């Protein structure tokens, strides 16, 4: 504490308030108001979103439209709730006597920001809990389905190579035996042909491409099993491989679009939160200034 002396020899010391600059009552009140508005608007948005979805083909909005609408609605919810919560925080606090105007402005903005932070943390925890419950229910349903399928898949898994090492070994074993025994078995036994073709396709998927000798061998098996000519069998193999490549490309495109959508959502969400924090602080400053402007004067008689 700095102490100064006047020209007349008197000691002047700064006045320090014994009360804290933090007023938790208005902060919790503003946070509660923001949380209530957020939950109401989220339920309203969910209802409006369900009206845009239909189980009938051609009657639902596109996924892009739904995603954009949901993002815009979340931004609106964040901004409206932040504005209301900050304003309530500023209006509910008592007047700070003998405090500089700049300090009052700072305290109001700080109170609005803290109120926004509390509301955001609560809503984020509520949404995370809801998503966790939904994920748990989905996982339970998937688990029961997987248990039913597991018994049927166990027999097939026992009769085929399951690990990558076993698959690779079986593929190269087939390649070694193709000129004689394997070709004869593949062309006379449906199970052997199906197993070998599956191993070739799986190895091609792992390597990213199927060698020309594997394509020629697939054409030989198709020709032997279907009665097609060598050229027609080769054309069928090329058509199927092209469909596999197209499916792979479509999967990669969908994954890339999902990545871009997630990145856009994260950036938009962070920007919306920053703007919401600013709106809450500004609204609290506005509410505080209106609170100080509307004051009652107490008249006392002088004796």
N, C-alpha and C positions, 0 to 999 in steps of 0.2 A: 504494500500500500504506500503510495507516494504522498508525502506531506509537504505543503508549501507554506510560506509565511507572507502575509500581506505587508504593505508599506507601513501600516500602523503598528506592526509587531504582533498581530494576531495570527494564530496558527489555523490554516485551512486544510481540512482533511476531506477526501471524497466520501460521498454517502454511498454505502453498499447495502442493498436490500437483503433482508434475512430470508426472503422467500425465493424458491427456485424459479428459474425462468421457464421451466417445463411444467405445463399444466396438462395432466394426464386425462382429466375428465373430458374436456372437449376433444382430445385426440381419440379416445375410445368411442365417444359419441359419433364423431365423423367417420371413423372406421366402420362402426356398426351400420351407419346409414349407407355407406358405400357397398358393404357386403350385401345388405338387403336388396339394394337396387340391382346389384350384379346378378344375384340369384334369380330375381324376378325376370330380368331381361334375358338371362340364359334360358330359363324355362320358356319364355315367349319365343325366343329364337328357335328352340327345339321344336315347338309346335308349328311355327312357320316352315321350318325345314322339312317336317314330316309331310306337309301339304305338297311339297315339291317332289316327293318320292312316291312312286306307284309300282305295285307288283306286276302291272300289265305292261307289256312291251310297247314302247313308243310313247308312253304317257308320262314318263318321268323326265325331269330335267337332266342335262348331261352332268357328268362328274365335274367337268371344269366349271360349269355354272354353279353347282353346289359348293365347290371349294371356294370360289371367289366370293359368293354370297356369305358363306360362313366366316371368311376372313374379314370382310367388311363389317359384318354384324359384331364380331368380337372387338374390332377397333371401336365401333360406336359404343358398345357396352363399357369398354375400358374408359373411354373419355367421359361419358355421361356420369358413371359412378364416381370417377375421380373428381369431377367438377362439383357434384353434390356433396361428397364427403369432405372435400377441402373447404367448401363454403360453410357447411355446418360447423366444422372445426373452428373457423375464424369467428363465426357469430356467437358461439357458445362461451368463448373465453371471457374472463373478466378484464376490465381495463387495467393496464399496467400504469400505475401512477409514477410520476417523476422519471419516466423512461424516454430516451431520445426517440424521435420519429424513425430514424434509420434502424434503431434497435428493435422497435416495435414491428417494423416491416420484416426484419430478419426472423424474429420469433414467429410471426404469423406464417411465413413461408416454410420455416422449419417444422412447425406444428402440422401444416398441411402435408408436407412430405412424409412425416412419420406416420400420420393417419393413413395415407395412401399405401405405405409400406406394410403396415399391419393388415390392411384389407387385402392386399395382394397376396401376402403370405397365407392368410386364411383361405382365400379362394383357391390358390394353387394347391394347398393341402387337401381341400375338399374335392377338387377335380381329380387329384392323384389317387385319393382313396376310392372315388367312384370308378375310375378306370381300372384300378387294381381289382376291385370286386367283379367288374365285368370280365376282366382277363381271367380271374380265378374260375368263374362260371364257365367261360369258354374252354379253359384248359381241362376242367372236369369232364365236359362233354366230349372233347377230343380224346381224353384219356380212356373213357368208356368205349368209344369207337375203336381206338387203337387196340384195346384189349381184345375186342371181338375179332379184329382183323389179324391180330398177332398170331393166334392159333393157326389160322389158315396160311399165314405167311411163313410160319415156322417150318412147315414141311417143305415148302419150296426153297427156303433158305438152306435147309439141310442138304438138299440134293444139288445145290449149285454153289459156286465160289462166291463168297460175300465180301471178303476183304480185298482192297486194291492189289495187294501182292498176289493173292490167289488168282484174281482176274487177269493180271498181267502174265502170270505163269501159264494159265490156261490158253491165253491168246497166242503166246509164242509157241506153245506146244502144238496148237492147231496149225500154226504156220509151218512147223517142221514136218507135220504128217500129212499135209494137204495133197501132195502128189499121189499118194496111194490110199492108205487106210481111211484117213479122215474124209477124203472126197467120196469114197465109196459109201461110208457110213452116212454122210450128210445127204447123199442123193437117194438113199434107200430107207432112211429112218427119219420120221418127222421130228422126233424129240432131239435127235442129234443135230439135224439141220437148224432147228430153232435155237438151240443152245449156242451153236457156233456162230450163227448170224448175230445173235444178241451180243456175244463177246466181241465180235468185230465192230458192231455199232457202238458199244460202250467204250472200247479202246479208241475209236475214232473221235468220240465225244471228249474223252480225256486228253487226246493229243491235239484236238482242234481241227483235224482233217483226216480223211480216209485215204490211204495210199492207193495208187492205181492198180496194183496187183490184188488188193483186197476187193476193189470194185469189180475187177474181172472175175474173181472167185465168187463174189456174190451173184453176179450175172449167171455163172455156171450153175450154181445151186438153184436159182430161180428158174432157169431154163429146164433143169432136170425135174424139179418138183411140179412145175406148172405146165410143161409141154410147149412153152413159148420158144420161138427161135432165139438164137444167141443175140441178135440185134434188138429184138423186142424186149428180151430180158434185161439187156443193158440199159435200154431206154427206161424201163420200169425202175431199175436201181437208181438211175440218175434222177428220176422224178421224185422218188421217195427221199433220197439224200437232199434234194433241193427243199423239200418240205421240212426236213429236219433243220436245215440251215435257216429257213424262213422262221421257223418256230423259235430257234435260238436267237435270231436277230430281234424278233418281236419281244422275247423275254428281256433281252438286254435293253431294248428301247423303253420298255415299261419300267425297268429298274432305274434307268437314267432319268425318266420323267418323274419317278417317285423321289429320286435324290434331289432334283431341281425343285420339286414342290416342297420337300422338307426344308431345303435351304431357304426358299422364299418365305415359307411360313415362319421359320426361326428369325429371319431378318425383319419381317414385318411385325412379328410379335415383340421383338426387342425394341423396335422403333415406337410401336404403340405404347409400350410400357414407359419409355422415356417421355413421350409426349403426355401420357397420363400423369406421370409424376410432376411435370411442369404445370399441367392444368390444375392439379390438386394444390400445388403451392400458390399459384396465382389466385385461385378461387379463395383460398384461406386468407391471403392478403386482402382481397376485395371484401370478404366478410368481416375481417378485423377492422378495416377502415370504416365500413358502415357501422360497425358496433361502436367505435369511438366517436363517430359523428353524431350518433343518437344518444345523448347523455342527458340525464336529469340534474337540475341544479337544486341544491338544498339551501333554502333561505333561513338564516338564523338572525334573531334580533340581537342588537348590541345593547348592552347594559351600561 
